[in-house]
């Protein structure tokens, strides 16, 4: 079932991006990104140490930084990641957020998926969809009009839930003001003390041992995996878009050179992947060769990181080319967005997914190596 849903989702994304009209997108980088006034056309991609958005955005927003603040309004969806993330504005559709400390106090028109160390949903927060939550410590004081699926250490519910709530926690606390419009199902080593009438649909308590079996603790790893996927995808998107922003021409040249000679570049990538470590080991045997071996491994690591980023771009370009042959091997924001998301999804599928991701990693590696070849001539 999971594979069918995943395949359907990937195909749907590909069809949408291939047929959708080109939409403007703006990229903001630097030590400080401050969007306080002026109009942003289309989607916003921002990566910085400090990201602050207090204006109105007409499209989606992809925000990443040490500190991320969203006090304005976003017409579409928001994907945010950072050490500290504060969402106090309005989000027109879904919110996907990951971070060490997350605070939500605004209005979210769709679902919220949050994963972090500490998640606080303040009394002013209104979530009109469902809440999917995974964290060490969670405080839910606002209003969730849909259902709640939460897993973590300590969960405190002091707000209003419109539908069912399913919670798995080491300790669950329900304040006297908490109201649940549906059924409350919770798993915990100890039973919580509260008025059962607070849950209109009834209460089901499932006692768990401190040392849980694999099946009993399945909810938290799932939420943790989703959180890790969000963080990995956002960081990969930031790296890809920033790299493309500064190396637009070079990226397009490498992709145009790799795709028509895919297998040849795959072969060169395999040679580089295998032979460079061997050469470095041989150099390290001799005293004079040690500095060269260290330098070689540094270059090897850097090139491999670049190839990881480029592999997602290659995959996105290839998928869009399947649906529209007239596109050629064009690199744009649609190819980058699609490719990075798909490549990170593949990495969550054992064996087959890893193999497919590796197949695009090798040509990317070979393409980068061949792109630098003229320098040494």
N, C-alpha and C positions, 0 to 999 in steps of 0.2 A: 504494500500500500504506500509506504513512504517513497519508494522508488518511482511509483507512478505519479504521485503528487509532485515530486521533485522534477521529473521529466516534463510534466505538464506546465509547471511554473516556468522552467527554463525556456520552453518553446514559446509560451505566452509572452515572456519578456522579450525574446528575440523578435517575434512578429511585431510587437508594439513598437520597439525601437527601430525596426527596419522600415515600417510604414509611417511612423509618426513624422510630421513635418519638423524641420530643423528648428530647435528652440534655442534662444540665446542663453548663454551661461557665463557667469562672471567668476573669476578666480582671484582670491585675495590671500596673500601670504605676507610674511614679515614677522617682526617681534611683537607687533600690535596690529590687530585688525579691529577697527572701530566703525561700525555701520550705524551712523546716527541720523543721517539725513540724505536726501537725494534718492533717486529711483534706481533700483537694481532690476535690470531686464532679465527675466527668466530665472533660472536656478542660481543659487549661490554656493560656491565651494570655498570654504575658508579654513586655513590652517595657520596657527600662530601660537605663541606662548600665551597670549591673552586674546580671546575673541569676544567681542561685545556687539550684539545686534539689538538696536532699540528702534529701528525703523520698520516699515511695512515691506514685506517681500512678496512678490506675486507668484513665485514658484516654489520649488523644494529648497531646503537648506541642508547642507552637509557641513557640519562644524566640528573641528578637532583642535584641541589645545590643552595646555596645562589648566587654564581656567576658561570656561565657556559660560557666557551670560546671554540669555535670550529674553529680553524685556519687550520686544516689539511683537509684531504679528507676522506669521508665515501662512500664506494661503493654502499651501499644499502640505507635504509631510516634512518632518525634521529627523535627521540622523545626527546624533551628537555623541562625542566621546571626549573625556578629559579627566584630570585628577579631581577637579571640582566643576560640577555642571549645575547651573541654576536656570530653570525654565519658569519664568514668571509671566511671560506673554501668552499670546493665543496661537494655537497651532490648528490649521484648518483640517488636517487629516490625521494621520498616525504619527506617533512619536516613538522613536527607537533610541535609547540612550544607555550608555555604559560609562562607568567611572568609579573613582574611589568614594566620592561623596556626591550624592545626587539630591537636589531639592526641586520639587515641583510645586508651584503655587499658582499657576495660570490655568487657562481653559484649553482642554484638548478635545477636539471634536470627534476624534476617532479612538483607536486602541492605543494603549501605552505598553511598551515592552522595556523594562528597566532591569539592569544587572549591575550591581556594585557592592562596595563594602558597607556603606550606609545609605539608605534611601529614605528620604522624608517627603511625605505628601501632605502639605500644610492645609489648614482649614479652608483657605480660599481656593484651593484647587478643585476643578470640576473636570472629570474624565467621563466623556459621554459614551465611550465604548467600553471595552474590557481592559482589565489590568493584568499583565503577566509580569511577575516580580520574582527576582532572585537576589538575595543579599544576606550579609551577616546580621545586620540590624535594620528593621523596617518599622516606620511609623506612618500609619495611614490615618490621617485626620480629615481629609477632604471627602468629596462625594464621587463615588464610582457608580455610574448609572448602569453599567453592564455587570459582568461577573468578575470575580477575582480568582486567579491561580497564583499562589505565592508559595515560595519555598525558601528556607533560610534558618538562621539561628534564632534570633528573638524577633517576634512579630507582634506589634501592638496595633490593634484596630480600634480607632476612636472616631470613626466617621460613618458615613452612610453608604451602603452597598445596595444597588437596585435589584440584583439577581443573586445567583448562588455564589458561594465562596468556598474554595477548596484550598486549605492551608496545611503545609507540612513544615513544622518548626520544632526546634528544641524546646521552645517555650512560647506559648500563645497567651496574649493578654487582651481581653475585651473590656474596654471602658464602659461605664454605665450608660454613656450617651451613644454607643455604637448601635447601629440598626442594620439588619441584613434582610433584604426583601425576599430572598429565597432560602435555600437550605445551606447550612454550614456543615461542611465535612472537614475535619481536621485530624491530622496525625501528629502525635507528640508523645514523649516518654511519660509525661504527667498530664492529668486532666486539668483543664482551665476552670476557674471558678467565675461564673457569670450567670445572669438570668437567662434561662433557655428561651424565654419569650422574646428575646432580642432578635432571634432568627425566626422569621415568619414561617419558613418552610421546614423548620425542625433542625435538630442537631444530631450529627453522627460523629462519635469519637472513636478513633482507632488507636489503641495503645501500641507504641513501638518501643522496642528495647533500645538501650543506649548503643549497643553494637547491633546495627541493623543488617539484615541480609541485603543482597544485591537488589532484589526485587522491591524491597520495602523502601529503599532510598533512591529509587529511580527518578523521582521528580526533580530533586536538586541537581544531579548531574546534567539533566536535560536543560534546565534553565541556565546552568553554568556554561554548558556548551554553546547555547544560543548567545550568551553574553560574550564568550570568547570569539564566536564568529563575528559578532557585531564589531568588536574592537579590532580584530584582524582585518576585517573588510574595510573599515573606516580608515585605518592606518595605511592600508594598501592603496585605497583610493586617493588619499592625500599625497602619498609618494608618487603615484602615477600621474596625477593632475599637475603637481608641482614640477615634476620632471618634464612633462609634456609642455608646460607653460614656458620653461626656459630652454628646452631643447626640441622645439616643435619640428624644425626642419630636419634635424638629425634623426629624430624618432621616425618621421615619415620615410626618410631614405632607407633606414635599416629595415622597416617593415616591408617596404616595396622590394627590397633586395631579398628578404627571407622567404616571403610567401610563394613567389613563382618557383623557387628552388628549395622547397621545404625539406626534402630528404637530404639534400647535399649539406644544408646548414645543420640538420640534425646530426649528421655524421661528424662535422667539424665540432659541434658541441660535445659529442661523446668523447672525441679525441682530447679536447681541452679538459673535460671533467676527469679523465683517467690519467692522462700523461703529466699534467702539471704537478699533482701531488707526488707522483713517482720521481719526477725530476727534482723536486724540492728535497725529498728524502735523500736522494743521491748526493745533492749538494751539501746537505747537512752532515754527511759522513766526514767530509773534509773540513778542517778548521777554517780555511779561507772561504769556503763556500757557504758558511752559516749565515752571514748577512744577506747573501743573495737568496738563500732558502727562505729566510724570514720575509724579505721583500716580496718574493714570489707568492707566498701564502697570503700576504696582505692583498696583493693584486687579485689573487684567485678568489678571495672572499668578497672583495668589492664587485668584481665582475659577476659573481654568482648572485649577489643581491640585486644588481641591475637586471640580470636575466630573469629573476623571479618577478620583478615588476613588469618587464617587457613581455613575459609569457602570457599574462592576463590580457595585455593589449593585443597580442597576436591572436589569442582565442576570440576576443570580441570582434576583431576585424574579419576573422574567418567565418564566424557565425552569421554576421550581417551580410557577408558576401554570398552565403548560401541562399539567403532569402532575396537578394537583389544583386544579380550578377553585374549590373551596370555600375554599381558602386565602385568596383575595382577594389584596391587595397587601401582605402581612405582611412586615415586615423582621425577620429573626432571624439567628442565627449561621449557620444552614444556607444561607440566601440569600447572606449575605456571603461565606462560604467558597467556595461554588460559583461565584458571580459573579466574584470576584477571580481565581480560578484560570483560569476560562474566558477572561476578558478578556485576561489575560497570555498565554494560549496563542494567542489570535487575533492578538496583536501579532507573533507569530513566523511567521504565515502571510502572505506578501506579497500585496498588492493586495486579495484577497477578505477576508482576516482583518482587514486595516487598515480596510477599508470598513465591515465589520460593527461593529468597535469604535468607529468614528467615528459610526455611526448611533446608538449608545447614548450617546456623549459629548455630542452636540448637545442632546438632550432634558435630560440632566443639567445642562448649562450653562444652558439656558433655564429649568429648574426653579429653580435657585439664584438666577438673576436675578429671576424673578418672586416668589420668596420674600422678597426684600429690598424689593420695590416698595412695600409698605405703609409702610415707614420714611420714604420720601420724599414721602408724601402729606401 
